[in-house]
Structures are given as C-alpha cells and as structure tokens.
Amino acid sequence: MWYVATYAPVSLISLKLATATSTGGKSLLLPTPYALKMALLNVAIQNSGLAMGEAIWPSLRDAKVAVRGPAWITVNNTFTKILKPMKGKPELDPETGLTRALINSVGFREYVQWQGELQVALDVENPDAPWARWLALINYIGKRGGFIQVLERPVENEALASGFVDLSTAATDFPLYGTMQLMDDCTPDLSFEQVNVYTDKRVTRVLRNVTIPYQVAGSSRGYTLYRRLN
C-alpha cells in the first residue's frame, strides 16, 4: 500500500549531498529517502511519543520511497560567509587579544526553488500506524529553512501513478535526457539508537545513483533551470 502526500514549497530548499563538504555545498534537486524518513520519524515522535517512534522505526527504515517532483526546479548558485574551525595552534586575535577558535571563510551554496507541487509516496509494511496523518504533519525537509506545506489529505493507493520515481532502487541505465542524483537511504541494519541524536552511535547510510526525469532548460552564472520531462 502506497501512502501519497502532496506538498507545496514555502521557502527555498537546500539538501547537500551526503559526500559534500562544509565548503562546497551543492544541493540535490529532490529530497532523499533518508531525509524523508527522518522527517517522518521526527513527526511520529513529536505527535505520538518516543516509544511509538522506536516501535515503528524498523518498518519506516525498510519502507520504499518514491517522488514526483514539481514541473520546474530552479537552483540558485551563491557564495556565502561561513565560520570554520581554526586548524593548528590557535593564535591571539590582534584586535581583541583573545584566542580565536573559528576563522572567517567563504562557502559555495545552492538553494533550490520548486515551482509546482511535490508528491511523496511511502510503501510501508505496518498498516496499524497512522502514516497518512504523520505525512500530513511534515512541514520541514532538508536544511536551512526548507519549509513545505501539505495541500490535501494524504491518500492510499494500491499502485503508483505515472511520473513517480522510485528512490529505493538504483538506476540500471542512464536516459539521454535524465539527471543523475546520488541519494542516501537507511542501511538494512540501521538501529533506532544510531538515528537518535542523543546518543554517540554513528549513523550508517547507503548511497545509490538515481535518475530523475529532469533536463536543463536554461542556465547562467547565477542559476540553473530544470524542467520535468514527464
């Protein structure tokens, strides 16, 4: 059973590659299965309690995720000032006489604007949990203020409509006009303790290449415009 929710963007979205550094922050065009599952787990815990979140985690971890992105996506390329930890032995700031732990630097960032609706589909083997209600409560995805708003009550479908891309399966070929994205997802043995931010357990993720149906329609120094092919 697929639970399908439709969202509209409220702000720009930024979701860096799992392999990106703090200095080079290229953004993905669409959210990854890992990001969507973490958003849903957060909603489940806030709405139904920690015990419920821990109970449904195995089902959520192994769930399939598919998306149908907006008709147009614009990526804004920009540089911004950031603070980085100082390497080596700290030095005294000549202006204040204090030891500086951070230094000023410049980082590359991409912010994504969705022009149209985003549909998210979740196939999960646990019909007893209120998945549709939790999907309706998601209002944040990615980083840097990536707010979204559900447009209607999520529906249940036996099969997906055309245009959805299964993010849980790696691409076996590369269509001529598609765009390859490196998506992260939960490993089969990822435990609840590992995703709990209050423990020191290390999170393990699997990376897979997924082809999404988007083609570059225009670009310049400051932006890149993508259009959906189907």
N, C-alpha and C positions, 0 to 999 in steps of 0.2 A: 504494500500500500504506500502510495506516494502522498505526502502532505505538501501542498503547494501554497506558497505565500507570495504576495505581490507587494513590492516596496517602491517608494519614490524617494529620491535623494533630497536631503535637507541641506547638506553642505558638501564641500569637496571631500573626496575620499583619498586616503593615502595608505597603501599597504605594501611595504617593501618586500622584495624577495627574501626568502629565508637565508640566502647566502650573501646578502648585501651587507656592506659595512656602514658605520655611522656617518662616514663622509660621503659615500656615494649611495644615494637613496632612491634608485629607480623604483617606480611603483608598478604593481600589477594592475591590469585593466579591470579585473573582476575578483571578488573575494575567493579565497581558497577554502577547501573543505575544513582545514584545521581552524581557520578564522571563524567560519560559520558555526562549527561545533563548539568552540569556546564561547561565542556569543550566546548560543542556546543553553549551554551549561550554566553560564552566569545568570541568565534569566530564570532557569529552573531552580537554582539555589535561592535566589532572591525571592521568588514567588512561592516556592513550596518547601524551602528549608534545606539545610546541608545534608541531612540523611537521605532525602529524596534525590538530591544531586548525585550522591555517591551510589545510590541504588540503580539509577538509570544510566550511569556512566558507561558500563560495558556495551549496552545497546547503542548509545549515542556514538561511542568510539568506532563501532563497526558499521555504522549507518552509511548508506550511499548518498551522495550529494550531486545534484545537477542544477544548472542555472541556465536561464535565458536572459541575456544581458539587454541593456537599452539599445535603441536604434542607433544612437550616436554616442561616441565617447571622445572627450577632448582631454588631452594630457598637457598640463601646463609645466614647462621647464623653468626652473628658477634656482638661484643660489641664495643661501641664507646664512646669517651669522650663527655659529654654534660654539659651545664650550667643550673642550676636550681635556681629559686628564693630562697633566704635565708628565712627560717621560723623564727618567733620570732623577738626579738630585734636585729637589725644589730650590728655587732661588728667591731672594728677597725682592719684593716689588719696590723699585726705587721711589715711587710716589707715596706709598703708604708705609713702607718698612715692614710689611707683613709677608709671610710666606704664601706664595701662590700655588694652589693645588690644581687650578684649572687655567687654561690659556684660551684666548680667542682664536677661532679658526673659521673657515668657510666650508659649507657642505652643499652638495647638489641634492635637490629635492624635486620630486614630481608630484603634482596634485591632480587628481582625476575628477572630471565633471561628467556625470551621467546625464544624458539628455534623453529621457524616457524612463520607462519602468524597468525594474529588476525583478525577475521571478526566481525564487529559490524553491527547489523540490528536495524533500528528505524522505528516503526509504529506510524505515527503521523497524526492527522486529521486536516491538514492545507496544501492543495496542492499548495497554492499560494506562499508560502515561498520557497526560493532556498535551500532546505535541502541538496540535493546532493552536491552542491557547498560548503556549510558550513562543511559538513562531510569531504570533501577533504582538508579543511584548518586546521583541528585539527592536532597539532603536539606535544601535551603535555598532559599527563594524570597522575593523582596521585600526588606524592610528590617527592622531592629530585632528580630533573632532569630526570623525566620519559618521555623521548622524544620518539615519534613514527613518522613514515612517511607513508603516504598513497601510495599505489603501483599502483593503477589504478583508473580510473574514477568510482565513486560510481554508482551502478545500481539500478533499480527499479524492484521489483518482487511482484507478487500477493501473493505468499506463500514462506515460508522459506524452504531452502534445508535441508536435513537430517544432523544431527550433531549440530544444533543450540540449545542452552539452553535459555529458556525464563526466564529472570531475574526479570520479573514483577509479577511472580506468585510464591507463597511459595510452597515448596516441601510438598507433601502429604504422601510420603513414603521415605524410605532410601534404595537405591540399595546397594547390598552387596559390590560392588567394587567402589562406588562413594565416593566423598569427599564433606562434608558439609561446606558451607561458609555462613557467616552472612552478607548479602548485605543490604545496605541502599538505600532508594529511597525517592522521594518527597512525602509529605503528600498531600491529595487532596485539601487542603485549603492554601497551601504554596504560599504566595504572592511574587510579584517581590520585594517589599521593604525588605522583610526578606532575600532574597538572595543577595541583594545589599550590598556590603562590606562597603559602605559609610554611612550606617545607623546603628543604635544600635538595630534594630529589631532582635529578636532571631530566628534562623533557627530551624524548626521542621522537623524531618525525621522519616520515618517508617522503621523498621528493619524486615527483613524476612530471613528465612533459605532457601537457595537454594542448591540443589545437583548438582554439576558439574561432568562430566564424566572423572574424573582423579583418577589414582591409584598410590600409592607409588611404584616406581620401584627400588629404592636404597636410602640409607641414611648413614650418618656418623655424627660425632660431628659437622662438619662444613657446611653440606649441606643436602638437601633432594631433590631427583629427582622424578618428577611425569611424567607419560605418559598418553596421552589421550586414552580413550577406544573406541571412535568411531569418 
